[in-house]
């Protein structure tokens, strides 16, 4: 990482959200700061990776940082509804194979890695800024899955697979992969709308999570720009 990036002198920041309502929340939070471009990536890791790669490949694109931002599920006892999880790493939690001994990630299979680093310095600084501003935030692993968890059994398996798992969503690893291929620092933030586990739409608090995402984005602007 260059000294310019480490000193937080960011001039061009790409923020990728899955859908438009998340994009609008981030835009309200950053308040028209011209250093930010906020774009939709689509739903799922493949769409996110392709959309991010296309944005990074555009003529004249010269981004200092890529951010995956949106709402997501929080693991019980770690990330309650309305809180913010800042990723300590991005993990493709279902990228691998089933074996007689259980799930084996692509790293164990020798086909690469299902874990990508975030810019730890920035992630810690953002999480601290959120807490200082009175927001409930947690720094921990964020899981990317192509299929959202819908049972207590799967939630338990994921926490066994990834100790400290804090949140899950569907795009982070895809965005991170595109950023890493270009050598650009990456961070991920998730505003929690529901608990990871049994699928109960009546318990979802999407409006509350979007409000938290908007508020967190004001700190994103302060910390990064």
C-alpha distance (Angstrom), angle and dihedral (degrees) to the residues before:
residue distance angle dihedral
X1 . . .
X2 3.78 . .
X3 3.80 123.8 .
X4 3.79 89.2 -116.5
X5 3.79 91.1 59.5
X6 3.78 93.6 43.1
X7 3.80 89.6 53.0
X8 3.83 89.6 56.0
X9 3.81 94.3 -118.4
X10 3.80 93.2 146.6
X11 3.77 116.7 170.8
X12 3.82 102.8 169.3
X13 3.81 120.1 32.9
X14 3.80 123.0 178.2
X15 3.80 115.6 -155.0
X16 3.80 117.2 -169.4
X17 3.80 121.4 -163.0
X18 3.79 126.4 178.4
X19 3.81 99.1 -127.8
X20 3.78 141.1 15.5
X21 3.82 98.3 -101.9
X22 3.81 89.2 57.8
X23 3.80 90.3 47.3
X24 3.80 90.8 52.0
X25 3.83 91.3 50.3
X26 3.80 91.7 52.0
X27 3.80 91.8 46.1
X28 3.78 91.1 53.3
X29 3.79 89.2 49.3
X30 3.80 97.5 50.5
X31 3.79 88.8 45.9
X32 3.76 100.4 -143.2
X33 3.80 95.1 -49.4
X34 3.79 102.8 170.2
X35 3.80 92.7 -145.4
X36 3.80 89.6 72.5
X37 3.77 127.8 76.5
X38 3.80 110.3 -171.9
X39 3.81 116.3 -164.5
X40 3.79 137.9 167.5
X41 3.78 118.2 -111.6
X42 3.78 100.5 -172.5
X43 3.79 126.1 -120.3
X44 3.79 122.0 -54.6
X45 3.81 136.1 25.8
X46 3.80 96.8 -81.7
X47 3.80 95.4 51.6
X48 3.80 89.7 43.5
X49 3.80 93.1 52.1
X50 3.80 93.9 46.8
X51 3.81 94.8 45.3
X52 3.80 92.7 47.4
X53 3.80 92.8 47.2
X54 3.80 90.3 50.9
X55 3.81 91.5 49.8
X56 3.80 91.3 49.4
X57 3.81 91.7 48.1
X58 3.79 96.0 53.2
X59 3.79 117.1 120.8
X60 3.77 110.0 -89.5
X61 3.81 94.1 12.2
X62 3.80 109.6 144.4
X63 3.78 107.7 162.3
X64 3.81 124.1 -178.2
X65 3.80 95.2 -166.2
X66 3.81 140.5 14.1
X67 3.80 121.3 -149.9
X68 3.79 128.2 -168.0
X69 3.80 107.3 -155.6
X70 3.77 135.3 171.7
X71 3.76 145.7 93.4
X72 3.78 125.7 -56.5
X73 3.77 148.3 154.4
X74 3.79 122.5 -69.6
X75 3.80 126.4 -144.9
X76 3.80 115.5 -118.0
X77 3.77 115.9 -96.2
X78 3.80 92.9 15.9
X79 3.80 112.4 55.1
X80 3.82 117.8 22.4
X81 3.78 124.7 -165.7
X82 3.79 111.9 -73.7
X83 3.79 94.5 25.1
X84 3.80 127.2 113.2
X85 3.79 125.6 -122.1
X86 3.79 116.9 -159.0
X87 3.78 110.1 -161.7
X88 3.80 120.5 -114.3
X89 3.81 87.3 -173.0
X90 3.79 137.5 -9.7
X91 3.79 115.8 -119.3
X92 3.81 129.7 -170.1
X93 3.78 91.8 -145.8
X94 3.80 97.9 -173.9
X95 3.82 98.9 38.9
X96 3.78 104.4 113.2
X97 3.78 141.1 47.8
X98 3.77 140.5 -67.7
X99 3.80 113.0 -115.4
X100 3.82 133.7 178.8
X101 3.81 86.2 -99.0
X102 3.79 93.2 50.1
X103 3.80 134.8 -97.9
X104 3.80 118.5 -7.0
X105 3.78 119.0 -166.8
X106 3.78 121.2 -139.1
X107 3.80 89.1 -102.0
X108 3.82 90.3 62.0
X109 3.80 89.9 44.3
X110 3.80 90.7 54.4
X111 3.80 95.0 -118.6
X112 3.81 99.6 115.9
X113 3.78 130.0 -77.1
X114 3.76 136.5 -52.0
X115 3.82 91.7 -161.3
X116 3.80 125.4 78.0
X117 3.77 126.9 -172.7
X118 3.77 125.2 -118.7
X119 3.78 125.3 -152.0
X120 3.79 93.7 -87.3
X121 3.81 95.2 -166.9
X122 3.79 92.6 55.9
X123 3.80 94.0 41.3
X124 3.79 92.3 53.7
X125 3.80 91.5 45.8
X126 3.82 91.9 50.6
X127 3.81 93.6 47.4
X128 3.81 90.1 50.1
X129 3.80 91.9 48.4
X130 3.80 91.0 51.4
X131 3.80 91.8 50.7
X132 3.79 91.6 46.3
X133 3.79 88.1 52.7
X134 3.80 91.8 54.8
X135 3.80 98.1 -101.2
X136 3.79 120.7 133.5
X137 3.80 105.0 -119.4
X138 3.76 138.2 165.6
X139 3.80 132.8 -165.3
X140 3.79 111.8 -142.4
X141 3.81 147.3 113.9
X142 3.80 116.3 -52.7
X143 3.80 115.9 -153.0
X144 3.79 124.3 -143.9
X145 3.80 116.4 -153.1
X146 3.79 132.7 174.2
X147 3.82 88.0 -146.3
X148 3.80 118.5 45.4
X149 3.80 114.6 -128.6
X150 3.80 114.2 -99.7
X151 3.79 105.8 170.8
X152 3.78 140.4 54.9
X153 3.81 89.1 -124.3
X154 3.80 93.4 58.7
X155 3.80 91.5 44.2
X156 3.80 89.3 54.0
X157 3.81 92.1 48.1
X158 3.80 90.8 51.5
X159 3.79 93.4 51.4
X160 3.80 89.3 50.2
X161 3.79 90.6 48.1
X162 3.81 93.9 47.0
X163 3.81 112.9 28.3
X164 3.78 109.6 -147.6
X165 3.81 93.9 20.6
X166 3.80 104.6 171.0
X167 3.79 109.2 176.6
X168 3.78 141.8 1.6
X169 3.79 132.4 -147.7
X170 3.80 137.4 150.0
X171 3.80 107.3 -113.7
X172 3.80 114.9 40.0
X173 3.79 100.1 91.0
X174 3.81 91.4 47.6
X175 3.80 92.1 52.3
X176 3.80 90.1 44.4
X177 3.80 92.4 51.0
X178 3.80 92.2 54.4
X179 3.82 91.5 47.5
X180 3.80 93.0 47.6
X181 3.79 91.9 50.4
X182 3.81 87.6 58.3
X183 3.80 94.3 43.1
X184 3.81 92.9 -116.3
X185 3.84 121.9 143.2
X186 3.81 115.4 -108.7
X187 3.80 137.5 -160.2
X188 3.81 133.1 176.3
X189 3.79 132.0 -151.2
X190 3.81 128.8 -175.3
X191 3.78 129.3 -170.2
X192 3.79 107.9 -150.5
X193 3.81 116.9 -120.8
X194 3.80 100.6 164.3
X195 3.77 144.5 4.8
X196 3.80 118.2 -93.5
X197 3.80 106.7 -113.0
X198 3.81 137.2 54.6
X199 3.80 110.5 27.1
X200 3.80 106.8 -111.2
X201 3.80 112.1 159.0
X202 3.80 91.1 -174.5
X203 3.81 88.2 66.8
X204 3.80 95.1 51.2
X205 3.80 115.8 111.2
X206 3.79 101.9 -166.0
X207 3.80 94.6 155.7
X208 3.80 91.2 52.3
X209 3.80 91.0 48.3
X210 3.80 92.9 49.2
X211 3.80 90.0 50.9
X212 3.81 88.9 51.5
X213 3.80 90.5 48.1
X214 3.80 90.5 52.2
X215 3.79 92.5 49.4
X216 3.82 91.9 45.7
X217 3.79 89.1 52.0
X218 3.80 90.4 61.2
X219 3.80 87.0 61.5
X220 3.79 89.9 44.0
X221 3.78 87.6 59.7
X222 3.82 93.0 47.6
X223 3.81 96.2 46.2
X224 3.80 99.3 41.2
X225 3.77 104.4 31.6
